[in-house]
Amino acid sequence: MSHPINDIMGVTMQKLREMVDVNTIVGTPISVEGGTIIPISKVSFGFATGGSDLPSKIEKELFGGGTGAGVTIQPVGFLTIINGEAKLLQMSMGASSSNAVINMIPEMFDKISDTVENFKKDKRDA
């Protein structure tokens, strides 16, 4: 025989699963001319469940319980794939400087590689 608290927790978890799935975090790709845009979101959730067996003068079990849950979905950016090149376009709201630096690293490597390649080409041509 299952305890009523198990049923309450089961229903709460099922409702959370219904509200949040992988498509909530990594959205459905949107095709545009020359590329694809994929929305990215941050999802936070929490829940609490509690209950108590109440004393009773009759043999019938008395149980009181409750549950609550909350979900927050915050868009954080877009993954763009244009001409085979992927970039993360981060939304400025809540963007930290460390994230901005990490997002710039691939672009910096591209620029350094281009500069080195141009330098080598200039040396060969000279």
C-alpha positions as CSV (number, residue, x, y, z in Angstrom):
1,M,0.0,0.0,0.0
2,S,1.5,3.4,-1.0
3,H,1.4,6.3,1.3
4,P,-0.5,9.4,0.2
5,I,2.7,11.5,0.2
6,N,4.1,9.3,-2.6
7,D,1.0,10.1,-4.7
8,I,1.3,13.8,-4.1
9,M,5.1,13.8,-5.0
10,G,4.3,11.7,-8.1
11,V,1.7,14.1,-9.4
12,T,4.0,17.1,-8.7
13,M,6.9,15.6,-10.6
14,Q,4.6,14.6,-13.5
15,K,3.3,18.2,-13.8
16,L,6.9,19.5,-13.8
17,R,7.8,17.1,-16.6
18,E,4.8,18.3,-18.6
19,M,5.8,22.0,-18.2
20,V,9.6,21.5,-19.0
21,D,11.1,19.4,-21.7
22,V,14.2,19.6,-23.8
23,N,12.4,21.8,-26.3
24,T,12.0,24.4,-23.6
25,I,15.8,24.6,-23.1
26,V,17.0,24.2,-26.7
27,G,14.2,25.5,-28.8
28,T,13.0,24.3,-32.2
29,P,15.4,25.4,-34.9
30,I,14.2,28.2,-37.1
31,S,15.3,28.1,-40.8
32,V,16.1,31.4,-42.4
33,E,17.7,32.3,-45.7
34,G,21.3,31.1,-45.5
35,G,21.2,29.6,-42.0
36,T,19.5,28.4,-38.9
37,I,18.6,30.0,-35.5
38,I,18.1,28.0,-32.4
39,P,16.8,29.7,-29.3
40,I,18.5,28.7,-25.9
41,S,16.8,29.2,-22.5
42,K,17.7,28.7,-18.9
43,V,15.2,26.7,-16.9
44,S,15.0,26.7,-13.1
45,F,12.5,24.8,-11.1
46,G,11.8,23.8,-7.5
47,F,9.2,22.0,-5.6
48,A,8.2,21.1,-2.1
49,T,6.0,18.5,-0.7
50,G,4.9,17.9,2.9
51,G,2.4,16.0,4.9
52,S,1.4,14.6,8.3
53,D,-0.5,11.7,9.6
54,L,-3.0,13.1,12.0
55,P,-4.0,11.4,15.2
56,S,-7.5,10.0,15.2
57,K,-9.9,8.3,17.6
58,I,-11.4,6.2,14.9
59,E,-9.5,3.5,12.9
60,K,-9.6,5.4,9.7
61,E,-6.3,7.0,8.7
62,L,-6.2,10.8,8.5
63,F,-3.6,12.4,6.3
64,G,-3.1,16.1,5.5
65,G,-0.6,17.2,2.9
66,G,0.3,19.7,0.3
67,T,2.6,20.5,-2.5
68,G,3.9,23.4,-4.5
69,A,6.1,24.0,-7.5
70,G,7.6,26.9,-9.5
71,V,9.3,27.1,-12.9
72,T,11.3,30.0,-14.3
73,I,12.2,30.1,-18.0
74,Q,14.7,32.8,-19.0
75,P,15.9,33.2,-22.6
76,V,19.7,33.5,-22.7
77,G,20.6,33.6,-26.3
78,F,20.5,32.1,-29.8
79,L,22.8,29.6,-31.5
80,T,23.2,30.7,-35.1
81,I,24.5,28.5,-37.9
82,I,25.2,30.6,-41.0
83,N,27.3,29.3,-43.9
84,G,28.5,26.4,-41.8
85,E,29.8,28.7,-39.0
86,A,28.2,28.4,-35.5
87,K,28.0,31.3,-33.1
88,L,26.3,31.9,-29.8
89,L,24.6,35.2,-29.7
90,Q,24.1,35.9,-26.0
91,M,21.4,38.2,-24.8
92,S,22.7,41.1,-22.8
93,M,20.3,40.8,-19.9
94,G,22.2,39.1,-17.1
95,A,25.3,38.4,-19.3
96,S,28.4,38.2,-17.3
97,S,31.8,39.4,-18.5
98,S,33.3,35.9,-18.1
99,N,30.6,34.5,-20.5
100,A,31.3,37.3,-22.9
101,V,35.0,36.5,-22.9
102,I,34.4,32.8,-23.4
103,N,32.1,33.6,-26.4
104,M,34.8,35.7,-28.0
105,I,37.5,33.1,-27.9
106,P,36.6,31.3,-31.2
107,E,36.4,34.7,-33.0
108,M,39.8,35.7,-31.6
109,F,41.3,32.4,-32.8
110,D,39.9,33.0,-36.3
111,K,41.3,36.5,-36.4
112,I,44.8,35.4,-35.1
113,S,44.7,32.5,-37.7
114,D,43.8,34.9,-40.5
115,T,46.6,37.3,-39.4
116,V,49.2,34.5,-39.3
117,E,48.0,33.2,-42.7
118,N,48.2,36.7,-44.3
119,F,51.7,37.2,-42.8
120,K,52.9,33.8,-44.3
121,K,51.3,34.7,-47.6
122,D,53.0,38.2,-47.6
123,K,56.4,36.5,-46.9
124,R,55.9,34.0,-49.7
125,D,55.0,36.8,-52.1
126,A,58.0,39.0,-51.2
